[in-house]
Amino acid sequence: MSDKKLYSLPELPYAYNALEPHISEAQLRLHHDKHHAAYV
């Protein structure tokens, strides 16, 4: 089996705080950097 990565976590096209006050910077970092990263 190859160690080659087929998928990678894309960078967000906006700042982590761009969705405040609806989604906090901390919440977006957690979701993108931890949860979403776990799937890719």
Summary of the structure (lengths in Angstrom):
residues: 40
radius of gyration: 12.8
end to end distance: 17.5
largest distance: 44.9
contacts: 61
relative contact order: 0.19
helix: 38%
strand: 0%
